[in-house]
Amino acid sequence: MPSDLVFQLAGTCNEYPWGKQGTESLAAKLCEKTPGTDFKIDPKKSYSEMWFGDYSDFPGRKLDSGELLADVLQKDKQRLLGKKVITQFDSQLPYLPKILSIAKALPLQLHPNKDLATKLHEKDPENFTDPNHKPEIAVALSKFEVFAGFKPLDEIAPLFKLEPLKKFGPNGSGEWTNETLRHATRELLKLDLKEVRALQTDLSLISRERYGISAYILDLLPRLQDQYGPEDAGSIVALLCMNFMVFGPGDAIYIPADGIHAYFSGDIVECMARSNNVLNVGFCPPADRNNVDMFANTLTFKAHSRDDVILPTTKYEKSANGKTVAYKPPMSEFDMLRTDLKKGESDKISGSEGPDVMIVTSGKGLLRADGEEFQLSEGYIFFIAPGVDFEVESQDGLQAFTTVI
C-alpha cells in the first residue's frame, strides 16, 4: 500500500514582471519538470516564483490526486502536522518555501512584524491577508545580488556630506543615529518624481573618487534606472543607505521582520514564516506603493552591516553521513537543510518534530522513506510527515533543499 506519510507535490508558478523570461527562469523550469502536471513554459512570459507550501495564494498540491496540500493536511492533522504544529502554529505549515528567479529588482520592501500585521489584517484583509510576521531566508542557487539591511552609519554619513544630499542629513555637525537614518529614508521616499529625477542626475555627476568605498553606486544607478526609470526613489535609498551584496551558490541571508530589503538578480531558494504581507515603497509603480510614514516608522535597524545579514551554515546533527548542512535563522518556524551528494553518495536524515518539504534543484537519485522508494529528479518535491526518517541517494550527483521544523 502506498505511503500516506510521504508523497509528491506540485507547486504553482507565478508571473510577476520582475521574473526571468521563459526558460531563463529556474522557477519555471523546475515547475515544468515536476512530473504529472500540464505546466508548459511560454517563452514570452516572465516567471518569477514557484510556491510549494500550503498557503492559498499560489498553493501546492498533492501530485497524484490534485488535492490542495492544505486540504490534505487538515484531513489528517495529527499524523501529517504533528503536535508542535497543531499547538504552536495553528495547525498550518508555519513556513512558506519558494524558488525565485529574479531578472530585475523586486520592490523595495519590508514585512511587518506581528503587531502591525495583525492591525493591517483587521483593517485591510484584502491586501494584508494574514496576521503573521514574515522573517525570511534566501539561499543562492546562482550569482545573487541583493540590497539588504542598512549600511553601518559611518559608511552612510560621508555620502550625506555630498552637496546634493546635505539637506537630508542631520543639521550642522550633528551625528548620525538610527533615528537620523529613519528620517533620511522617510524624506527621500517622499520626494516627488521631479525631485527624484533631479537628485539622481546630480548623483550620477559626482566623481567616483568622492564616493569612496561606495563608488559602486555609479555602476548600479544606470542599471536601476534602466529597470525602473530615473524617478523611482527606491534607487536612492537602496544605493545610499543599504548594504549591497553579491553572493555565490550556497550563500544565504536572513531578513528579520521589519528588515528593509530588495532582491536584485539571481536564482534563490527562499523560505519565510507563513505570511504574504508586505509594504512596498520603491521599485514598483507609484500606485503599488504603501504609506511611506508607516514604512519608515516600522523600520528595524538590527541589520546594520553585511555581517549582520549573512546566514552561515552549520553541521546538521540529524545527518548520518555529514552530507547535509543546516541554515538556522533566529526564528522558531523552520530551519533549511541543503544536501549535496556526489555520484553514488547518500545521506540519512532523522525525522523532525514537524513536517518536512524537500525540493530537488539539480541531479537525480532516490528517496527512501516509510518503507517506500521514490524517484528523485530536478523539480521533484516531496512532503515528509513528522518523525519519518528518510534517506537520499544520488545517481549522478544531486542537490536538495529541505525545510524542517
FIVODREN-455339 format. One line per 2 residues: number of its first residue (from 1); their letters; for each residue x, y, z of C-alpha. Coordinates in steps of 0.5 Angstrom, whole numbers, plus 500, padded with zeros to 3 digits. Example, Ala and Ser with C-alpha at 12.3 -4.5 7.8 and 13.67 -1.06 7.14 Angstrom:
<recs>
1> AS> 525 491 516 ~ 527 498 514
</recs>
This chain:
<recs>
1> MP> 500 500 500 ~ 503 507 498
3> SD> 505 511 504 ~ 501 517 506
5> LV> 506 520 510 ~ 511 521 505
7> FQ> 508 524 498 ~ 510 528 492
9> LA> 508 535 491 ~ 507 540 485
11> GT> 508 547 486 ~ 505 554 483
13> CN> 509 558 478 ~ 507 566 478
15> EY> 509 571 473 ~ 511 578 477
17> PW> 514 583 472 ~ 521 582 476
19> GK> 522 575 474 ~ 526 572 469
21> QG> 523 571 462 ~ 522 564 459
23> TE> 527 558 460 ~ 532 563 463
25> SL> 527 562 470 ~ 530 557 474
27> AA> 523 557 478 ~ 519 556 471
29> KL> 524 550 469 ~ 523 547 476
31> CE> 516 547 475 ~ 516 545 468
33> KT> 520 539 471 ~ 515 537 476
35> PG> 512 530 473 ~ 505 530 472
37> TD> 503 537 471 ~ 501 541 465
39> FK> 505 547 466 ~ 509 549 460
41> ID> 514 555 459 ~ 511 560 455
43> PK> 518 564 452 ~ 514 571 452
45> KS> 512 570 459 ~ 516 573 466
47> YS> 516 567 471 ~ 518 570 478
49> EM> 517 565 483 ~ 515 557 485
51> WF> 511 556 491 ~ 510 550 494
53> GD> 507 551 501 ~ 500 550 503
55> YS> 499 558 503 ~ 493 560 499
57> DF> 496 565 494 ~ 500 560 490
59> PG> 498 553 493 ~ 502 547 493
61> RK> 498 541 491 ~ 499 533 492
63> LD> 501 531 486 ~ 497 524 485
65> SG> 491 527 487 ~ 491 534 485
67> EL> 488 536 492 ~ 491 542 495
69> LA> 496 541 500 ~ 492 545 506
71> DV> 486 540 505 ~ 490 534 505
73> LQ> 494 537 512 ~ 487 539 515
75> KD> 484 532 514 ~ 490 528 518
77> KQ> 493 534 522 ~ 496 529 528
79> RL> 500 525 523 ~ 502 530 518
81> LG> 503 536 522 ~ 504 533 529
83> KK> 503 536 536 ~ 508 542 535
85> VI> 505 545 529 ~ 498 544 532
87> TQ> 499 547 539 ~ 504 553 537
89> FD> 503 554 529 ~ 495 554 529
91> SQ> 495 547 525 ~ 498 550 519
93> LP> 505 550 516 ~ 509 555 519
95> YL> 513 556 513 ~ 513 558 506
97> PK> 518 555 501 ~ 519 558 494
99> IL> 524 558 489 ~ 525 565 486
101> SI> 528 567 479 ~ 530 575 479
103> AK> 531 579 473 ~ 530 586 476
105> AL> 530 589 483 ~ 524 587 487
107> PL> 520 592 490 ~ 524 596 496
109> QL> 520 593 502 ~ 519 590 509
111> HP> 515 585 512 ~ 511 588 518
113> NK> 512 585 525 ~ 506 581 528
115> DL> 503 587 532 ~ 503 591 526
117> AT> 501 585 521 ~ 495 584 526
119> KL> 493 591 526 ~ 493 592 518
121> HE> 490 585 517 ~ 484 587 521
123> KD> 484 594 518 ~ 485 592 510
125> PE> 485 584 510 ~ 484 584 502
127> NF> 491 587 502 ~ 494 584 508
129> TD> 492 577 508 ~ 494 574 515
131> PN> 496 577 522 ~ 503 574 522
133> HK> 510 577 521 ~ 515 575 515
135> PE> 522 574 517 ~ 526 570 512
137> IA> 532 567 509 ~ 535 567 502
139> VA> 540 561 499 ~ 543 563 493
141> LS> 543 558 487 ~ 547 562 483
143> KF> 550 569 483 ~ 545 573 487
145> EV> 545 581 488 ~ 541 584 494
147> FA> 540 590 498 ~ 539 588 505
149> GF> 539 592 512 ~ 543 599 513
151> KP> 550 600 512 ~ 554 602 518
153> LD> 553 609 520 ~ 560 611 519
155> EI> 559 609 511 ~ 553 613 511
157> AP> 555 619 514 ~ 560 621 509
159> LF> 555 621 503 ~ 550 626 506
161> KL> 556 631 506 ~ 556 631 499
163> EP> 553 637 496 ~ 546 634 493
165> LK> 545 630 500 ~ 547 635 505
167> KF> 539 637 507 ~ 537 630 508
169> GP> 543 629 514 ~ 543 632 521
171> NG> 543 639 522 ~ 550 642 523
173> SG> 555 638 526 ~ 550 633 529
175> EW> 552 626 529 ~ 548 620 525
177> TN> 544 616 529 ~ 539 611 527
179> ET> 533 616 528 ~ 537 620 523
181> LR> 537 615 518 ~ 530 614 519
183> HA> 529 621 518 ~ 533 621 512
185> TR> 530 615 509 ~ 523 618 510
187> EL> 525 624 507 ~ 528 621 501
189> LK> 522 617 499 ~ 517 623 500
191> LD> 521 627 494 ~ 516 628 488
193> LK> 518 625 482 ~ 521 631 479
195> EV> 526 632 485 ~ 528 625 485
197> RA> 530 625 478 ~ 534 632 479
199> LQ> 537 628 485 ~ 539 622 481
201> TD> 542 626 476 ~ 546 630 481
203> LS> 549 624 484 ~ 551 621 477
205> LI> 555 627 476 ~ 559 626 482
207> SR> 566 623 481 ~ 568 616 483
209> ER> 573 619 488 ~ 568 623 492
211> YG> 564 617 493 ~ 570 613 497
213> IS> 568 606 498 ~ 561 607 496
215> AY> 564 608 489 ~ 560 602 486
217> IL> 554 607 486 ~ 556 610 480
219> DL> 555 603 477 ~ 549 601 480
221> LP> 545 607 479 ~ 544 606 471
223> RL> 542 599 472 ~ 537 601 477
225> QD> 535 607 472 ~ 534 602 466
227> QY> 529 598 470 ~ 525 603 474
229> GP> 527 610 471 ~ 530 616 474
231> ED> 524 618 478 ~ 524 612 483
233> AG> 526 614 490 ~ 528 607 492
235> SI> 534 607 488 ~ 537 613 492
237> VA> 535 610 499 ~ 538 603 496
239> LL> 544 606 494 ~ 546 611 499
241> CM> 543 607 505 ~ 543 600 504
243> NF> 548 594 504 ~ 549 592 497
245> MV> 552 585 497 ~ 554 579 492
247> FG> 553 572 494 ~ 555 565 490
249> PG> 551 559 490 ~ 550 556 498
251> DA> 551 563 501 ~ 545 565 505
253> IY> 542 572 508 ~ 537 573 514
255> IP> 532 578 513 ~ 528 580 520
257> AD> 521 582 521 ~ 521 590 519
259> GI> 528 589 515 ~ 529 593 509
261> HA> 531 589 503 ~ 530 589 496
263> YF> 533 583 492 ~ 536 585 485
265> SG> 538 579 481 ~ 539 571 481
267> DI> 536 565 483 ~ 535 563 490
269> VE> 531 558 495 ~ 527 563 499
271> CM> 523 561 506 ~ 519 565 510
273> AR> 515 565 516 ~ 508 564 514
275> SN> 505 570 511 ~ 505 574 505
277> NV> 504 581 508 ~ 509 587 505
279> LN> 510 594 505 ~ 513 597 498
281> VG> 516 604 497 ~ 520 603 491
283> FC> 522 599 485 ~ 515 599 483
285> PP> 509 604 480 ~ 507 609 485
287> AD> 500 606 485 ~ 503 600 488
289> RN> 507 603 494 ~ 505 603 501
291> NV> 505 609 506 ~ 512 612 507
293> DM> 511 614 514 ~ 508 607 516
295> FA> 514 604 513 ~ 519 609 516
297> NT> 516 608 523 ~ 516 601 522
299> LT> 524 600 520 ~ 528 596 524
301> FK> 536 597 525 ~ 538 590 527
303> AH> 542 589 521 ~ 547 595 520
305> SR> 553 591 517 ~ 554 586 512
307> DD> 556 581 517 ~ 549 582 521
309> VI> 545 580 514 ~ 549 574 513
311> LP> 547 567 515 ~ 552 562 516
313> TT> 551 554 515 ~ 552 549 521
315> KY> 553 542 521 ~ 546 538 522
317> EK> 546 534 528 ~ 541 529 525
319> SA> 545 528 518 ~ 548 521 519
321> NG> 554 522 513 ~ 555 529 514
323> KT> 553 531 507 ~ 547 536 510
325> VA> 548 542 513 ~ 543 547 516
327> YK> 542 554 516 ~ 539 556 522
329> PP> 535 563 523 ~ 534 566 529
331> MS> 526 564 529 ~ 522 559 531
333> EF> 518 557 525 ~ 524 553 521
335> DM> 531 551 519 ~ 533 550 512
337> LR> 537 544 510 ~ 542 543 504
339> TD> 544 536 502 ~ 550 536 497
341> LK> 551 529 494 ~ 556 526 489
343> KG> 555 520 485 ~ 553 514 489
345> ES> 553 518 495 ~ 548 518 500
347> DK> 545 521 507 ~ 540 519 512
349> IS> 536 524 516 ~ 533 523 522
351> GS> 525 525 523 ~ 524 532 526
353> EG> 518 535 530 ~ 514 537 525
355> PD> 513 536 517 ~ 519 537 512
357> VM> 518 539 505 ~ 524 538 500
359> IV> 526 540 493 ~ 531 537 489
361> TS> 534 543 485 ~ 539 539 481
363> GK> 541 532 479 ~ 538 525 480
365> GL> 537 520 486 ~ 533 516 490
367> LR> 529 518 497 ~ 527 512 501
369> AD> 522 513 507 ~ 517 510 511
371> GE> 518 503 507 ~ 518 506 500
373> EF> 523 508 495 ~ 521 514 491
375> QL> 525 517 484 ~ 528 524 485
377> SE> 530 529 480 ~ 530 536 479
379> GY> 524 540 480 ~ 521 534 484
381> IF> 518 536 491 ~ 516 531 497
383> FI> 512 532 503 ~ 515 528 509
385> AP> 511 527 516 ~ 513 529 523
387> GV> 518 523 526 ~ 519 520 519
389> DF> 527 518 518 ~ 529 519 510
391> EV> 535 517 506 ~ 537 521 500
393> ES> 542 517 495 ~ 545 520 489
395> QD> 545 517 482 ~ 550 522 478
397> GL> 550 528 483 ~ 544 531 487
399> QA> 543 538 491 ~ 536 538 495
401> FT> 534 543 500 ~ 529 541 506
403> TV> 525 546 510 ~ 524 543 517
405> I> 522 545 524
</recs>
